[in-house]
Amino acid sequence: MDTSTYANLAFAGVAVFAAILSAIALAAFRRARSPRMGLVAAGFLLLTIQGVLVGYGLFAGGWDPLLLLLLAAGFEAALLVVLFLATLVR
């Protein structure tokens, strides 16, 4: 396997793991209705979307690597904001 196959598998694994964590966090949010848990679930959803988009971009090919890097960086920045807000919500 070449490195692009490993990258595809890595982003697919991240997307699946984040989707599982999103489902668990959403179930916890439905039970507790805590704004903090809602923000944590949103963070996991961001990771899921990032994994799907970047993984698809790597798998489909034809996407500019700079675009994929900017997408990943944008989602990471959004995740940091959401987690920062989750720590400040009372």
Backbone as CSV, one residue per row, in Angstrom:
resi,resn,N_x,N_y,N_z,CA_x,CA_y,CA_z,C_x,C_y,C_z
1,MET,0.844,-1.186,0.000,0.000,0.000,0.000,0.887,1.247,0.000
2,ASP,0.431,2.246,-0.720,1.177,3.498,-0.723,0.673,4.408,0.395
3,THR,1.312,5.542,0.553,0.974,6.426,1.674,-0.419,7.015,1.562
4,SER,-0.920,7.212,0.343,-2.274,7.764,0.223,-3.319,6.777,0.741
5,THR,-3.061,5.491,0.590,-3.979,4.483,1.130,-3.988,4.542,2.645
6,TYR,-2.818,4.714,3.245,-2.749,4.842,4.700,-3.460,6.102,5.175
7,ALA,-3.315,7.183,4.435,-3.999,8.432,4.791,-5.512,8.249,4.692
8,ASN,-5.974,7.567,3.640,-7.414,7.293,3.501,-7.928,6.480,4.677
9,LEU,-7.187,5.434,5.028,-7.600,4.590,6.150,-7.592,5.365,7.463
10,ALA,-6.597,6.227,7.638,-6.516,7.010,8.871,-7.705,7.956,9.001
11,PHE,-8.028,8.688,7.934,-9.155,9.615,8.012,-10.480,8.875,8.109
12,ALA,-10.586,7.709,7.477,-11.802,6.909,7.616,-11.947,6.425,9.053
13,GLY,-10.855,5.995,9.653,-10.894,5.554,11.044,-11.264,6.678,11.990
14,VAL,-10.700,7.862,11.761,-11.045,9.021,12.585,-12.524,9.357,12.433
15,ALA,-13.022,9.320,11.204,-14.424,9.648,10.961,-15.356,8.653,11.652
16,VAL,-15.037,7.381,11.576,-15.880,6.356,12.215,-15.828,6.497,13.735
17,PHE,-14.629,6.671,14.286,-14.493,6.821,15.732,-15.211,8.080,16.216
18,ALA,-15.071,9.176,15.482,-15.758,10.416,15.859,-17.272,10.263,15.740
19,ALA,-17.737,9.515,14.754,-19.176,9.293,14.613,-19.717,8.489,15.799
20,ILE,-18.967,7.501,16.249,-19.384,6.719,17.421,-19.433,7.608,18.657
21,LEU,-18.383,8.423,18.849,-18.375,9.333,19.988,-19.480,10.379,19.883
22,SER,-19.795,10.812,18.669,-20.897,11.759,18.471,-22.228,11.146,18.896
23,ALA,-22.441,9.905,18.512,-23.689,9.232,18.881,-23.799,9.090,20.400
24,ILE,-22.705,8.739,21.051,-22.719,8.603,22.510,-22.985,9.959,23.164
25,ALA,-22.310,11.013,22.674,-22.492,12.355,23.241,-23.905,12.878,22.988
26,LEU,-24.455,12.607,21.808,-25.833,13.041,21.532,-26.835,12.308,22.419
27,ALA,-26.596,11.016,22.668,-27.476,10.272,23.574,-27.380,10.840,24.991
28,ALA,-26.170,11.195,25.420,-26.007,11.797,26.748,-26.670,13.167,26.798
29,PHE,-26.574,13.927,25.716,-27.218,15.246,25.669,-28.730,15.114,25.735
30,ARG,-29.287,14.117,25.081,-30.743,13.916,25.118,-31.216,13.575,26.520
31,ARG,-30.380,12.887,27.290,-30.753,12.535,28.666,-30.593,13.712,29.615
32,ALA,-29.498,14.445,29.487,-29.171,15.466,30.485,-29.539,16.882,30.051
33,ARG,-29.599,17.149,28.759,-29.889,18.487,28.230,-28.932,19.538,28.767
34,SER,-27.690,19.156,28.960,-26.656,20.073,29.431,-26.054,20.809,28.228
35,PRO,-25.949,22.133,28.302,-25.318,22.863,27.197,-23.876,22.401,26.964
36,ARG,-23.192,22.050,28.019,-21.817,21.567,27.887,-21.769,20.277,27.080
37,MET,-22.681,19.376,27.339,-22.711,18.120,26.594,-23.094,18.364,25.136
38,GLY,-23.944,19.355,24.898,-24.283,19.714,23.527,-23.073,20.225,22.764
39,LEU,-22.241,21.013,23.436,-21.028,21.515,22.794,-20.019,20.389,22.536
40,VAL,-19.930,19.461,23.456,-19.032,18.315,23.247,-19.519,17.484,22.061
41,ALA,-20.821,17.270,21.981,-21.380,16.534,20.840,-21.118,17.286,19.535
42,ALA,-21.243,18.610,19.554,-20.958,19.406,18.359,-19.489,19.270,17.961
43,GLY,-18.597,19.227,18.935,-17.181,19.034,18.638,-16.910,17.698,17.971
44,PHE,-17.538,16.648,18.470,-17.371,15.341,17.847,-17.974,15.317,16.446
45,LEU,-19.084,16.014,16.261,-19.673,16.099,14.922,-18.741,16.829,13.959
46,LEU,-18.064,17.864,14.441,-17.083,18.561,13.601,-15.969,17.612,13.165
47,LEU,-15.501,16.791,14.096,-14.460,15.820,13.747,-14.968,14.795,12.738
48,THR,-16.223,14.393,12.879,-16.812,13.445,11.931,-16.849,14.047,10.538
49,ILE,-17.332,15.281,10.445,-17.426,15.948,9.143,-16.039,16.149,8.545
50,GLN,-15.079,16.540,9.381,-13.714,16.718,8.898,-13.165,15.406,8.337
51,GLY,-13.338,14.328,9.065,-12.836,13.033,8.608,-13.460,12.604,7.301
52,VAL,-14.761,12.842,7.163,-15.449,12.460,5.929,-14.976,13.322,4.759
53,LEU,-14.938,14.640,4.946,-14.557,15.524,3.840,-13.102,15.320,3.410
54,VAL,-12.196,15.316,4.358,-10.786,15.166,4.008,-10.520,13.753,3.489
55,GLY,-11.124,12.761,4.105,-10.971,11.396,3.613,-11.488,11.238,2.199
56,TYR,-12.640,11.849,1.924,-13.182,11.796,0.567,-12.266,12.530,-0.408
57,GLY,-11.757,13.676,0.016,-10.843,14.421,-0.845,-9.588,13.637,-1.168
58,LEU,-9.079,12.899,-0.193,-7.904,12.059,-0.442,-8.250,10.865,-1.321
59,PHE,-9.415,10.261,-1.062,-9.811,9.066,-1.793,-10.174,9.386,-3.239
60,ALA,-10.953,10.447,-3.436,-11.417,10.786,-4.775,-10.279,11.324,-5.631
61,GLY,-9.341,11.976,-4.987,-8.244,12.561,-5.738,-8.713,13.804,-6.477
62,GLY,-7.787,14.507,-7.038,-8.146,15.705,-7.785,-8.338,16.928,-6.909
63,TRP,-8.344,16.751,-5.593,-8.467,17.894,-4.681,-7.062,18.432,-4.433
64,ASP,-6.941,19.709,-4.427,-5.653,20.334,-4.153,-5.236,20.015,-2.716
65,PRO,-4.010,19.549,-2.504,-3.560,19.253,-1.131,-3.642,20.466,-0.208
66,LEU,-3.425,21.655,-0.752,-3.546,22.862,0.069,-4.981,23.046,0.548
67,LEU,-5.954,22.753,-0.316,-7.359,22.848,0.078,-7.671,21.867,1.197
68,LEU,-7.162,20.642,1.088,-7.397,19.646,2.136,-6.764,20.082,3.450
69,LEU,-5.572,20.662,3.363,-4.903,21.140,4.566,-5.677,22.289,5.196
70,LEU,-6.183,23.205,4.379,-6.972,24.318,4.900,-8.295,23.841,5.495
71,LEU,-8.917,22.848,4.866,-10.149,22.274,5.426,-9.879,21.665,6.801
72,ALA,-8.823,20.877,6.886,-8.481,20.245,8.162,-8.169,21.298,9.216
73,ALA,-7.408,22.318,8.839,-7.065,23.379,9.792,-8.304,24.151,10.236
74,GLY,-9.211,24.406,9.320,-10.445,25.108,9.668,-11.303,24.319,10.641
75,PHE,-11.431,23.033,10.396,-12.209,22.200,11.307,-11.531,22.075,12.663
76,GLU,-10.209,21.991,12.668,-9.485,21.926,13.944,-9.675,23.220,14.741
77,ALA,-9.624,24.363,14.058,-9.835,25.640,14.734,-11.252,25.725,15.292
78,ALA,-12.231,25.289,14.505,-13.620,25.293,14.981,-13.775,24.369,16.186
79,LEU,-13.117,23.225,16.156,-13.176,22.295,17.282,-12.574,22.925,18.528
80,LEU,-11.471,23.616,18.383,-10.856,24.279,19.536,-11.783,25.331,20.133
81,VAL,-12.471,26.070,19.290,-13.427,27.077,19.779,-14.566,26.405,20.536
82,VAL,-15.101,25.330,19.972,-16.218,24.623,20.618,-15.776,24.049,21.962
83,LEU,-14.610,23.442,22.012,-14.140,22.877,23.279,-13.819,23.972,24.290
84,PHE,-13.311,25.105,23.830,-13.074,26.231,24.722,-14.396,26.714,25.312
85,LEU,-15.418,26.840,24.468,-16.730,27.246,24.959,-17.317,26.229,25.929
86,ALA,-17.084,24.937,25.630,-17.602,23.883,26.515,-16.997,23.975,27.912
87,THR,-15.753,24.427,27.997,-15.141,24.552,29.320,-15.624,25.774,30.061
88,LEU,-16.157,26.768,29.359,-16.614,27.996,30.005,-18.099,28.010,30.324
89,VAL,-18.875,27.111,29.723,-20.318,27.075,29.949,-20.591,26.613,31.373
90,ARG,-21.472,27.320,32.044,-21.816,26.933,33.422,-23.220,26.424,33.497
